[in-house]
Amino acid sequence: DRLYLVDGDVRLTFGAHLDQVVRVAHALRERHGVRPGDRVALFAANRWEWIVAFWATSWLGAIPCLMNGFWTAEEFADAVALVEPAIVLGDAVRLERVKAVLGGVRALVFEDDFDALAKGPRPTTDPAPVTREDDPAFLIFTSGTTGLPKGALHVHEAVVAHHATALLALDLHAEDIFWCTADPGWVTGTSYGI
């Protein structure tokens, strides 16, 4: 149940993943004030910290808002104005590109801040509130190719459908190794990537 490196690649067991999710959720709640119903913008490349941050946000009953990593600063600013996130979590390259439009929104950089989030104390209580199938699960945006990106809210019941379609469309089996190359800000990167 550990996070470890193999030939330079990060390998994360399911137990280590759960441990990271719980620790990050606890840190987001206790140190950064994220509460159920808050929106948390995720603006990063497809990387393991993004997946942990997504589930940690969900674990809190907050709503991950998935920002497309290919957006311009203007597109990002429009989405942030719509979402009004409590905090933005992202990678250094993308956050550097949009820092001028963040305004007063706090941002945590995976490369600089994630270890502090993930290595804090492991809570003894479960931070997860009870959610219903019609509660918001995550917000994702359209590509913006026909105008400004538009947000689409998915509910928890839809996440079950994403799981089912991944199994059926991708024909996944327990012994398979799977990686989704799509940017996590695209619906494929979210639906199948996580």
Buried (B, 14 or more C-beta within 10 A) or exposed (E): EEBEEEEEEEEBEEEBBBBBBBBBBBBBBEEBEBEBEBBBBBBBBBBBBBBBBBBBBBBBBBBBBBBBBEBEEEBBBBBBEBBEBBBBBBBEEBBEBBEEBBEEBEBBBBBEBBEEBBEBEEBEEEBBEEBEEEBBBBBBBBBBEEEEBEEEEBBBEBBEEBBEEBEEEEEBEEEEEEEBEBBBBBBEBBBBBB
